[in-house]
Amino acid sequence: MPSDPGHHVHKLPVDIVRLLFDHAAALDPPSRSPWFASRKRTSLGWIALTHVCRYWRDIGLAMPLLWASIATTFFDLAIANEFLVRACGCPITVDLTSLDGWRHLEGTLLPLIRENLPQVGVLKLPFWTLVHDVLHSGDEKPLPFLHTVQINGWYPYNQPWPYPLQTLQLHAPGLRFATLYNVILPPGSTRILRELDLTLSYYVRASLSTIHEFLRCCLQLEKLKMKWELRGPRLWLRDKGYHPSAIQLKKLKIVTLSVERQQMAWDLWQPIVAPDDIVLKIVCEKKDPALSRSTTPLLLELCAGQLSANHHDAIEFKSKSMTVYQLSPDRSPSSSSCTLSIVNLGHTQLLNTFPPFIRKENIRTLSLHAVNLVLSDVNVIFPALGCALPNVTDLSIKHLNNGPVSLYIRTLGRRTSAGSIFPALQVLRLSDIDLKGKSSNPARSTTQYWWDTLKATLKTRLDVKGEPLRCLVLEGTWPNARKWDVDQDGEELRECRSCGVVQEIHDYRTFTMLEGGARRM
C-alpha cells in the first residue's frame, strides 16, 4: 500500500477534480464562527480540498468563480484581499448576513467593499445601517455585474414609525433577483428583474399607488413573492381617488401573495394582468369582519380567470385552503394552479360558493384534506358537491378521524333529486385516517362498523350503476390503531375483494399504535 496519500488522487482527471470542488462548494461552504457561538468553530469548508496535494491545489486555485463567491466570508482584510486576487476579476459575492455587528468593519472590510463595489455580482446585507454604509457613501457607482441583491432589514435611523417607504438608490441595470425588506428599487434596476421577494412590515407606510408603479416597472418578472404586514388601518393607504390602470405582467409564472384581509388582496392584485396558466397562491391571514357567512369570498371573484382556466382538472380542499390545478400523469400538480387560503373561513361557506367560478365539467379529481364537516353539513354540502362535479372520477379523502370518514362514505351511497352523488366515480382513495374514536353502534366494533359502512355504500352504488367501483385505494399512515382489530380488518378486506362490489383494492396502509410502533398490512 503506498505511503503517499496523494498517490491516487493526483491521477484523477482535471475535469473530475473540478467537479469535486464544485460539489463541495455547494455542500460545504466556508463559514466563520460568530462571537456568541463558542462551540461552533470557523470552517474552511471546501477550501480544505486545496490541501489534499499540490495537484489539487493548483486546480482549485485556477477556479476563480469559487474564490469570488467567498470574498467576504471571514471578515478579514488580508484574507479578503487574497481571495480577490484569486477571483481574477470575476463578479464577487458580498454576503454580510451573518455579521454580528458592523462597526468593526469600518477601517477593515468596508473600505475594501466600497472600492470593489462595481465588481460585486451578489450583494446580501442584513440591516439598513450597513446598506447605507456600503451603498450610500457619497459616490453611488454603477454596478454593472450585480445580478442578485438581498436586503434583510431597512429601518431609517432616528425616524418614528411608521415611516415612508424608501427607494433603494441602486444603479444595477443587470439585476435579476431581488429579496427586499421595507424598501423598493428604482426603475433603472428593474428592467430585466426576473424574481422579486418583497416584504413590507408594519414599520413602513406605503401607498397602493407606489407599489403598483413599482410593479409596473418589472415587465420581465417571472416569480413574485410579496408579503404585506399591517397593524391598524392607517398603514393601508388606498390613495383617495386612485383608480389603477392595468399592470401588464405577462411573463409571470409563480406568484405568492400574503396579506391580512381579502380586501387588501383585491386592491393589490386586481389591476395586474397575468397569464391564466400561472401558479398563483393568495393567503389572507385574518378574517374580514364585514363579510357575512352568506357572502361570496372576494378571492373567488378576484381569481375568477385563474380558477376557470380550461386546463384545470383537479381540486384540493385543505383545512384552510382551496387549490384548483392541472393534474400531471404522476398525480402531482403540474405547472399551473390557483391556491386560495382564507384563515377563519369555514369550509361550509367555501364549498357552497366556489362551483360557479370553475369549469365544473372539466374536474376529474377531488381531494378533501382534513375537511372536517359536521353531520348536517356532510348530509347537505357533500351531496351538493357531488352533483356540482358530475365528472369526478377520482375522490380522495385524507387526514380525518374514522368517524367523519364513515359519514362521507355513507353519504356516497345516497341518491338525491339530481341523481347519484359523483355519478362518474371510479377510484376512491382513503389516506392517513386516524382510527381513534368509538363505534356509533355499540353492538359492533369500530372495525366492523367502518367496514360495514364501506361495503354497504359500494353495494348501493353497484345496484344503482350496474357496475362495481373500479378501484379502492387504502394508503398512508393510520394512527391510533391500538383498539383497531387488525385481524378482523384483514378478513373484511378479503371479503370486500370477493363480494364483487369493487374490481380492485390496493392496500398500502401502515397502522401505528399509540406507543409509536408500526404494523404494515
LINZICOR-V508318 format. One record per residue. N is the residue number from 1. RES is the residue in one letter. D_LAST is the distance of its C-alpha to the last C-alpha in Angstrom with 2 decimals. Layout:
N,RES,D_LAST  N,RES,D_LAST
This chain:
1,M,51.13  2,P,53.18  3,S,54.29  4,D,54.37  5,P,50.99  6,G,52.01  7,H,52.68  8,H,49.67  9,V,48.87  10,H,52.32  11,K,51.73  12,L,48.99  13,P,50.31  14,V,51.56  15,D,49.07  16,I,46.12  17,V,47.57  18,R,48.07  19,L,44.43  20,L,43.52  21,F,45.88  22,D,44.45  23,H,40.87  24,A,41.94  25,A,43.93  26,A,40.88  27,L,38.63  28,D,41.27  29,P,44.32  30,P,47.11  31,S,47.20  32,R,49.87  33,S,49.21  34,P,50.22  35,W,52.77  36,F,50.51  37,A,47.63  38,S,49.07  39,R,45.96  40,K,45.36  41,R,47.66  42,T,49.14  43,S,47.21  44,L,48.76  45,G,45.47  46,W,45.99  47,I,49.72  48,A,48.93  49,L,48.39  50,T,52.13  51,H,52.69  52,V,50.92  53,C,54.13  54,R,57.14  55,Y,55.64  56,W,52.62  57,R,54.92  58,D,57.18  59,I,54.30  60,G,52.91  61,L,56.37  62,A,56.73  63,M,53.79  64,P,55.61  65,L,52.79  66,L,50.77  67,W,53.75  68,A,54.55  69,S,51.09  70,I,51.70  71,A,55.40  72,T,55.25  73,T,52.25  74,F,54.27  75,F,56.94  76,D,59.62  77,L,62.67  78,A,63.27  79,I,59.66  80,A,59.52  81,N,62.78  82,E,61.49  83,F,58.28  84,L,60.45  85,V,62.52  86,R,59.44  87,A,58.21  88,C,61.27  89,G,61.69  90,C,58.11  91,P,56.86  92,I,55.73  93,T,53.05  94,V,54.33  95,D,51.41  96,L,52.62  97,T,49.60  98,S,48.92  99,L,52.56  100,D,53.24  101,G,56.67  102,W,59.08  103,R,62.53  104,H,62.36  105,L,61.90  106,E,65.45  107,G,67.66  108,T,64.75  109,L,62.04  110,L,63.14  111,P,66.36  112,L,64.56  113,I,61.94  114,R,64.73  115,E,66.64  116,N,63.74  117,L,62.35  118,P,63.24  119,Q,61.00  120,V,57.90  121,G,54.95  122,V,52.35  123,L,53.53  124,K,51.29  125,L,53.10  126,P,51.77  127,F,54.47  128,W,57.51  129,T,60.19  130,L,59.02  131,V,58.81  132,H,62.44  133,D,63.50  134,V,61.92  135,L,62.67  136,H,65.68  137,S,68.07  138,G,70.92  139,D,70.34  140,E,67.47  141,K,67.04  142,P,65.19  143,L,61.78  144,P,61.51  145,F,58.41  146,L,56.35  147,H,53.14  148,T,50.84  149,V,51.83  150,Q,49.89  151,I,51.71  152,N,49.57  153,G,52.17  154,W,55.49  155,Y,57.58  156,P,61.35  157,Y,63.30  158,N,65.38  159,Q,64.43  160,P,63.29  161,W,60.04  162,P,59.08  163,Y,60.95  164,P,61.46  165,L,58.97  166,Q,60.29  167,T,60.44  168,L,59.81  169,Q,62.89  170,L,61.17  171,H,62.72  172,A,59.78  173,P,60.05  174,G,57.16  175,L,54.60  176,R,51.17  177,F,48.74  178,A,49.60  179,T,47.83  180,L,50.30  181,Y,50.58  182,N,53.42  183,V,55.43  184,I,55.79  185,L,57.39  186,P,60.73  187,P,60.83  188,G,61.93  189,S,58.65  190,T,56.34  191,R,57.59  192,I,54.72  193,L,52.17  194,R,48.66  195,E,46.42  196,L,47.37  197,D,45.56  198,L,47.92  199,T,47.61  200,L,50.39  201,S,50.32  202,Y,52.23  203,Y,54.96  204,V,56.15  205,R,58.01  206,A,57.37  207,S,58.65  208,L,56.66  209,S,59.36  210,T,59.16  211,I,55.44  212,H,55.91  213,E,58.80  214,F,56.81  215,L,53.94  216,R,56.56  217,C,57.62  218,C,54.15  219,L,54.40  220,Q,52.14  221,L,49.30  222,E,45.81  223,K,43.63  224,L,44.60  225,K,42.99  226,M,45.10  227,K,44.79  228,W,47.65  229,E,47.69  230,L,50.29  231,R,51.75  232,G,54.13  233,P,55.53  234,R,58.52  235,L,56.42  236,W,55.42  237,L,58.59  238,R,58.49  239,D,62.01  240,K,64.32  241,G,65.13  242,Y,62.67  243,H,61.35  244,P,59.33  245,S,59.70  246,A,56.82  247,I,55.20  248,Q,54.21  249,L,51.12  250,K,50.14  251,K,48.34  252,L,45.71  253,K,42.13  254,I,40.23  255,V,41.39  256,T,40.06  257,L,42.40  258,S,41.98  259,V,44.59  260,E,45.04  261,R,45.75  262,Q,45.51  263,Q,49.29  264,M,49.31  265,A,46.76  266,W,48.96  267,D,52.13  268,L,50.69  269,W,48.71  270,Q,50.69  271,P,53.46  272,I,51.19  273,V,50.94  274,A,47.78  275,P,45.92  276,D,43.43  277,D,40.77  278,I,40.34  279,V,37.43  280,L,38.82  281,K,37.51  282,I,39.69  283,V,38.85  284,C,40.98  285,E,40.54  286,K,42.66  287,K,43.23  288,D,46.37  289,P,48.28  290,A,50.44  291,L,47.59  292,S,46.83  293,R,43.58  294,S,45.04  295,T,46.10  296,T,44.45  297,P,43.14  298,L,45.60  299,L,42.93  300,L,42.10  301,E,45.75  302,L,46.10  303,C,43.29  304,A,43.97  305,G,44.72  306,Q,41.46  307,L,39.36  308,S,40.98  309,A,40.72  310,N,40.36  311,H,37.57  312,H,35.09  313,D,32.31  314,A,29.60  315,I,29.61  316,E,27.41  317,F,28.17  318,K,27.19  319,S,28.39  320,K,31.83  321,S,32.10  322,M,32.15  323,T,31.79  324,V,33.06  325,Y,32.34  326,Q,32.19  327,L,28.75  328,S,28.55  329,P,26.76  330,D,23.83  331,R,23.40  332,S,25.17  333,P,28.55  334,S,31.49  335,S,34.84  336,S,35.92  337,S,34.78  338,C,36.31  339,T,34.76  340,L,36.54  341,S,35.68  342,I,37.77  343,V,37.29  344,N,37.75  345,L,37.76  346,G,35.66  347,H,33.17  348,T,35.33  349,Q,38.31  350,L,36.57  351,L,34.68  352,N,37.98  353,T,40.10  354,F,38.29  355,P,38.28  356,P,41.98  357,F,41.47  358,I,38.98  359,R,39.16  360,K,36.94  361,E,37.21  362,N,35.61  363,I,32.40  364,R,29.37  365,T,26.52  366,L,26.13  367,S,23.85  368,L,24.05  369,H,22.95  370,A,23.46  371,V,26.11  372,N,26.44  373,L,29.17  374,V,30.76  375,L,30.66  376,S,34.06  377,D,33.19  378,V,29.97  379,N,32.13  380,V,34.82  381,I,33.66  382,F,30.33  383,P,32.10  384,A,34.96  385,L,32.67  386,G,31.13  387,C,34.68  388,A,35.90  389,L,33.30  390,P,33.52  391,N,32.26  392,V,28.84  393,T,26.33  394,D,23.31  395,L,22.43  396,S,20.05  397,I,19.57  398,K,18.41  399,H,18.66  400,L,19.70  401,N,19.22  402,N,17.65  403,G,21.28  404,P,22.80  405,V,19.94  406,S,20.71  407,L,24.35  408,Y,23.77  409,I,21.79  410,R,24.53  411,T,27.20  412,L,25.85  413,G,26.90  414,R,30.45  415,R,33.55  416,T,36.33  417,S,39.95  418,A,39.06  419,G,36.46  420,S,32.68  421,I,30.60  422,F,29.31  423,P,30.70  424,A,29.54  425,L,25.84  426,Q,23.60  427,V,20.36  428,L,18.65  429,R,16.30  430,L,14.73  431,S,13.92  432,D,13.75  433,I,14.41  434,D,15.79  435,L,14.97  436,K,18.24  437,G,20.96  438,K,22.11  439,S,22.13  440,S,25.38  441,N,25.86  442,P,26.43  443,A,26.13  444,R,22.43  445,S,19.51  446,T,17.97  447,T,14.81  448,Q,17.25  449,Y,19.54  450,W,17.09  451,W,15.88  452,D,19.54  453,T,20.74  454,L,18.49  455,K,19.42  456,A,23.04  457,T,23.30  458,L,21.98  459,K,24.41  460,T,27.25  461,R,26.84  462,L,26.79  463,D,30.00  464,V,31.69  465,K,30.93  466,G,30.91  467,E,27.80  468,P,24.07  469,L,22.10  470,R,21.33  471,C,17.84  472,L,15.20  473,V,13.00  474,L,10.28  475,E,10.07  476,G,11.03  477,T,10.81  478,W,10.82  479,P,13.20  480,N,14.98  481,A,12.23  482,R,14.62  483,K,15.88  484,W,12.86  485,D,12.33  486,V,8.65  487,D,10.12  488,Q,12.23  489,D,9.70  490,G,8.25  491,E,12.00  492,E,13.01  493,L,10.74  494,R,12.36  495,E,15.67  496,C,15.59  497,R,15.21  498,S,18.06  499,C,20.49  500,G,21.62  501,V,21.22  502,V,19.21  503,Q,19.58  504,E,16.28  505,I,12.80  506,H,10.76  507,D,7.24  508,Y,6.94  509,R,6.02  510,T,6.32  511,F,7.53  512,T,10.90  513,M,13.43  514,L,17.14  515,E,17.97  516,G,15.97  517,G,13.35  518,A,9.80  519,R,6.50  520,R,3.79  521,M,0.00
